C-alpha cells in the first residue's frame, strides 16, 4: 500500500447496537482534506443495554451475541486488509459490573481489543470530528442520543466548553427505567443554556435515530415542526406498523418515538426551530482519531 494511502476501521459498541465502519483513505493536509471512501458499514442490534441497565450485568446471551458480532467484524476487517482499527464501548458497558470479563472474552475469541471510554472521552471524540465542518464564530450544542445516555457537548470550533452525560438513553426510556432526577437536571441545564446563548446557539443531532429522521425527511437541517409531525404520525402505530410504513428495523422502530420525543424536548426548551444532522457518529470519530496517528 502507498505510504499516503491507508484503510482504517472504527467500531462503536453502544447500548442499542454495535457498528463497524471501514474507510479507505488517501491522505491530505488534514483529515478534512483527505480523500475518504466508506468501503463497508455494518450495524448489528445486540442491545447490551437491556441487560446492563436492568440488572447491572450483561448476561450470557448478550455476551455471546457481542462475541459473535466482533468475530464477524474481524473477518470483514481482514477482508478489507484494514491497517488499524479502534473499538470503543460506551454507556451499557460502562454500567455493567462484568465489563472487564466481557472485554477479555471478546479479545480471546476475536482478537479485537475494546477500549471502555467515559462520557467525556466520547464527547471529545465527536467534538474533534464535528468541529471541522462548522463555522468558527458560532456556539454549538451537540446532542448525542444513544441507547443508554444523552451526551450534551457545548463547543466552539476551536474550544470544547462543557460536556455532560445524562442517563436518558432510548433503551432506558423504552424500559421505563430513566430516573426523573436526570430529566430535572437536564431541564435546568437547558434553561441555563438558553438564557446564556439565546438564538446564538446552534443544535447538532448525533446518533442513529436523528440520522433516520434526517433521512426520512430528506434534509440535513431538520425543522422542529417536521419532527413533531413525524412523531405524531408514528406514535399511535404499533412497532410492526412503523416497520412497514417507514421501512424501519424492529430495533429502530421501538426506540424511534422515544428518541424523537427527546429531540423535540431539547428544541422546545432551547426555543430552536432547526437541528443540524451531520450524520457523523462515534465509529467515524474513531477512524478520524486513528488517521491522526499516521498523518
TARA-V467828 format. One record per pair of residues at least 12 apart in sequence whose C-alpha atoms are under 10 Angstrom apart, sorted by the first residue. I is the first residue (numbers start at 1). J is the second residue. If there is no record, write none. Layout:
I J
I J
//
This chain:
1 83
2 26
3 26
3 27
3 294
3 295
4 25
4 26
4 27
4 28
4 34
4 294
4 295
5 24
5 25
5 26
5 27
5 28
5 34
5 35
6 23
6 24
6 25
6 26
6 27
6 36
6 81
6 82
6 83
6 84
6 291
6 294
7 22
7 23
7 24
7 25
7 26
7 36
7 37
7 38
7 39
7 77
7 80
7 81
7 82
7 83
7 84
7 85
7 287
7 291
8 21
8 22
8 23
8 24
8 25
8 38
8 77
8 80
8 81
8 82
8 83
8 84
8 85
8 86
8 286
8 287
8 288
8 290
8 291
9 21
9 22
9 23
9 24
9 38
9 39
9 40
9 41
9 73
9 76
9 77
9 80
9 82
9 83
9 84
9 85
9 86
9 87
9 283
9 284
9 286
9 287
9 288
9 290
9 291
10 22
10 23
10 41
10 77
10 84
10 85
10 86
10 87
10 88
10 281
10 282
10 283
10 284
10 285
10 286
10 287
10 288
10 289
10 290
11 41
11 42
11 43
11 70
11 73
11 85
11 86
11 87
11 88
11 89
11 112
11 114
11 282
11 283
11 284
11 285
11 286
11 287
12 43
12 86
12 87
12 88
12 89
12 90
12 114
12 115
12 281
12 282
12 283
12 284
12 285
12 286
13 43
13 44
13 46
13 47
13 48
13 66
13 70
13 87
13 88
13 89
13 90
13 91
13 92
13 93
13 114
13 115
13 116
13 282
13 283
14 45
14 46
14 47
14 48
14 49
14 88
14 89
14 90
14 91
14 92
14 93
14 146
14 147
14 148
14 149
14 282
15 45
15 46
15 47
15 48
15 49
15 50
15 51
15 52
15 53
15 89
15 90
15 91
15 92
15 93
15 94
15 95
15 146
15 147
15 148
15 149
15 169
15 170
15 171
15 172
16 44
16 45
16 46
16 47
16 48
16 49
16 50
16 91
16 92
16 146
16 147
16 148
16 169
16 170
16 171
16 208
16 251
16 252
16 255
17 43
17 44
17 45
17 46
17 47
17 48
17 49
17 66
17 146
17 147
17 208
17 251
17 252
18 42
18 43
18 44
18 45
18 46
18 47
18 48
18 66
18 69
18 70
18 73
18 87
18 88
18 89
18 283
19 41
19 42
19 43
19 44
19 45
19 46
19 69
19 70
19 73
19 87
19 281
19 282
19 283
20 40
20 41
20 42
20 43
20 44
20 69
20 70
20 72
20 73
20 74
20 76
20 77
20 85
20 86
20 87
20 282
20 283
20 284
21 38
21 39
21 40
21 41
21 42
21 43
21 73
21 76
21 77
21 85
21 282
21 283
21 284
21 286
21 287
22 37
22 38
22 39
22 40
22 41
22 42
22 73
22 76
22 77
22 80
22 81
22 82
22 85
22 283
22 284
22 287
23 35
23 36
23 37
23 38
23 39
23 40
23 41
23 80
23 82
23 284
23 287
23 288
24 36
24 37
24 38
24 39
24 40
24 80
24 82
24 83
25 37
25 38
25 39
25 287
25 291
27 291
27 294
27 295
28 295
29 295
30 291
30 292
30 295
31 129
31 132
31 287
31 288
31 289
31 291
31 292
31 295
32 129
32 132
32 133
32 288
34 291
38 284
39 80
40 76
40 77
40 80
41 73
41 76
41 283
42 69
42 72
42 73
42 76
43 69
43 73
44 65
44 66
44 69
44 70
44 251
45 65
45 66
45 69
45 249
45 250
45 251
45 252
46 61
46 62
46 63
46 64
46 65
46 66
46 68
46 69
46 251
47 62
47 65
47 66
47 92
47 147
47 148
47 171
47 251
48 61
48 62
48 63
48 65
48 66
48 91
48 92
48 93
48 96
48 147
48 148
48 171
49 62
49 91
49 92
49 93
49 95
49 96
49 147
49 148
49 169
49 170
49 171
49 172
49 175
50 62
50 92
50 147
50 148
50 171
50 172
50 174
50 175
51 63
51 92
51 95
51 96
52 91
52 92
52 93
52 94
52 95
52 96
52 97
52 98
52 99
52 148
53 91
53 92
53 93
53 95
53 96
53 147
53 148
53 167
53 171
53 172
53 175
53 177
53 178
54 95
54 96
54 172
54 175
54 177
55 95
55 96
55 97
56 92
56 93
56 94
56 95
56 96
56 97
56 98
56 99
57 92
57 93
57 95
57 96
57 97
57 98
57 99
58 92
58 93
58 95
58 96
58 97
58 98
58 99
58 101
58 102
59 96
59 98
59 102
60 102
63 99
63 101
63 102
63 103
63 105
63 106
64 102
64 105
64 106
66 102
66 103
66 105
66 106
67 102
67 103
67 105
67 106
67 107
67 108
67 109
67 110
67 112
68 106
68 109
68 110
69 106
69 110
70 87
70 106
70 107
70 109
70 110
70 111
70 112
70 113
70 114
71 106
71 107
71 109
71 110
71 111
71 112
72 110
73 110
73 112
74 110
74 111
74 112
75 110
84 287
84 290
84 291
85 112
85 113
85 283
85 286
85 287
85 289
85 290
85 291
86 112
86 113
86 114
86 115
86 283
86 285
86 286
86 287
86 288
86 289
86 290
87 112
87 113
87 114
87 115
87 116
87 117
87 282
87 283
87 286
87 287
88 113
88 114
88 115
88 116
88 117
88 118
88 122
88 282
88 283
88 286
89 103
89 114
89 115
89 116
89 117
89 118
89 122
89 282
90 115
90 116
90 117
90 118
90 119
90 121
90 122
90 146
90 147
90 148
90 149
90 282
91 116
91 117
91 118
91 119
91 122
91 146
91 147
91 148
91 149
91 150
91 165
91 167
91 169
92 146
92 147
92 148
92 149
92 171
93 116
93 117
93 118
93 148
94 116
94 117
94 118
94 119
94 148
95 148
99 116
100 114
100 116
102 114
103 115
103 116
118 165
119 149
119 150
119 151
119 152
119 163
119 164
119 165
119 166
120 151
120 152
120 153
120 162
120 163
120 164
120 165
121 163
122 144
122 151
122 153
122 163
122 165
122 282
122 285
122 286
123 142
123 143
123 144
123 151
123 152
123 153
123 154
123 160
123 162
123 163
123 164
123 165
123 282
124 153
124 160
124 163
124 285
125 281
125 282
125 283
125 284
125 285
125 286
125 287
125 288
125 289
126 142
126 144
126 153
126 206
126 280
126 281
126 282
126 283
126 284
126 285
126 286
126 288
126 289
127 140
127 141
127 142
127 153
127 154
127 155
127 156
127 157
127 158
127 159
127 160
127 285
128 157
128 158
128 159
128 160
128 285
128 288
128 289
129 280
129 281
129 282
129 284
129 285
129 286
129 287
129 288
129 289
130 142
130 157
130 204
130 206
130 278
130 279
130 280
130 281
130 285
131 155
131 156
131 157
131 158
131 159
131 160
132 157
132 158
133 157
133 278
134 156
134 157
134 278
135 156
135 157
136 156
136 157
136 158
136 159
137 156
137 157
137 158
137 200
138 155
138 156
138 157
138 200
138 201
138 202
139 154
139 155
139 156
139 157
139 159
139 160
139 161
139 197
139 199
139 200
139 201
139 202
139 203
140 153
140 154
140 155
140 156
140 157
140 160
140 161
140 197
140 200
140 201
140 202
140 203
140 204
140 276
141 153
141 154
141 155
141 156
141 161
141 162
141 163
141 193
141 201
141 202
141 203
141 204
141 205
141 275
142 154
142 155
142 163
142 202
142 203
142 204
142 205
142 206
142 275
142 276
142 277
143 165
143 203
143 204
143 205
143 206
143 207
143 210
143 262
143 263
143 266
143 275
144 165
144 169
144 204
144 205
144 206
144 207
144 208
144 209
144 210
144 263
144 281
144 282
145 165
145 166
145 167
145 168
145 169
145 170
145 205
145 206
145 207
145 208
145 209
145 210
145 259
145 260
145 262
145 263
146 167
146 168
146 169
146 170
146 171
146 172
146 206
146 207
146 208
146 209
146 259
147 167
147 168
147 169
147 170
147 171
147 172
147 173
147 174
147 207
147 208
147 209
147 255
147 259
148 165
148 166
148 167
148 168
148 169
148 170
148 171
148 172
148 173
148 178
149 164
149 165
149 166
149 167
149 168
149 169
149 170
149 171
149 172
149 173
149 178
150 164
150 165
150 166
150 167
150 168
150 169
150 170
150 186
150 206
150 207
150 262
151 163
151 164
151 165
151 166
151 167
151 168
151 169
151 206
152 164
152 165
152 166
152 186
152 189
152 203
152 204
152 205
152 206
153 165
153 203
153 204
154 193
154 201
154 202
154 203
154 204
155 201
164 186
164 189
165 182
165 186
166 178
166 179
166 181
166 182
166 183
166 185
166 186
167 179
167 180
167 181
167 182
167 183
167 186
168 180
168 182
168 183
168 186
168 259
168 262
169 255
169 258
169 259
169 262
170 209
170 252
170 254
170 255
170 256
170 257
170 258
170 259
170 260
170 261
170 262
171 251
171 254
171 255
171 258
171 259
172 255
172 258
173 255
173 258
173 259
173 262
174 254
174 255
174 256
174 257
174 258
174 259
186 266
186 269
187 265
187 266
187 269
187 270
188 269
189 269
190 265
190 266
190 267
190 268
190 269
190 270
190 271
191 269
191 270
191 271
192 270
193 269
193 270
194 269
194 270
194 271
194 272
195 270
197 270
198 270
198 271
198 272
199 270
199 271
199 272
199 273
200 272
201 270
201 271
201 272
202 270
202 272
202 273
202 274
202 275
202 276
203 221
203 263
203 266
203 267
203 270
203 272
203 273
203 274
203 275
203 276
203 277
204 221
204 274
204 275
204 276
204 277
204 278
204 279
205 220
205 221
205 222
205 263
205 275
205 276
205 277
205 278
205 279
205 280
205 281
206 276
206 277
206 278
206 279
206 280
206 281
206 282
207 259
207 277
207 278
207 279
207 280
207 281
207 282
208 252
208 256
208 259
208 279
208 280
208 281
209 252
209 253
209 255
209 256
209 257
209 258
209 259
209 260
209 263
210 222
210 227
210 256
210 259
210 260
210 263
210 275
210 276
210 277
210 278
210 279
211 277
211 278
211 279
211 280
211 281
212 248
212 252
212 256
212 277
212 279
213 226
213 227
213 230
213 231
213 256
213 259
213 260
213 277
214 226
214 227
214 275
214 276
214 277
214 278
214 279
215 277
215 279
216 230
216 246
216 247
217 230
219 276
219 277
220 275
220 276
220 277
220 278
220 279
221 274
221 275
221 276
221 277
221 278
222 273
222 274
222 275
222 276
222 277
223 267
223 272
223 273
223 274
223 275
223 276
224 263
224 264
224 265
224 267
224 268
224 271
224 272
224 273
224 274
224 275
225 264
225 273
225 274
226 273
226 274
227 260
227 261
227 263
227 264
227 274
227 275
228 260
228 261
228 263
228 264
230 257
230 260
231 256
231 257
231 258
231 259
231 260
231 261
231 264
232 257
233 257
234 246
234 253
234 256
234 257
234 260
235 256
235 257
235 258
235 260
235 261
236 257
237 253
237 257
238 253
238 254
239 251
239 252
239 253
239 254
239 255
239 256
239 257
240 253
240 254
241 253
242 254
242 256
242 257
263 275
//
